[in-house]
Amino acid sequence: MLKILKSSLLWQFSGGFVLGTVGILAFQSADAARTLASNVSAIAPFFG
């Protein structure tokens, strides 16, 4: 078990998984913010 935890393959896989997760969350947040901003600007004339 200790040999598996020290293996390079495990660290590379987990590092790639973490980087992929961070990238997905960053792009999802950017798209969501852009969509929200465009929706707010689209309905703003009705309220002002």
Beta strands, then each sheet from edge to edge (+ up, - down):
end
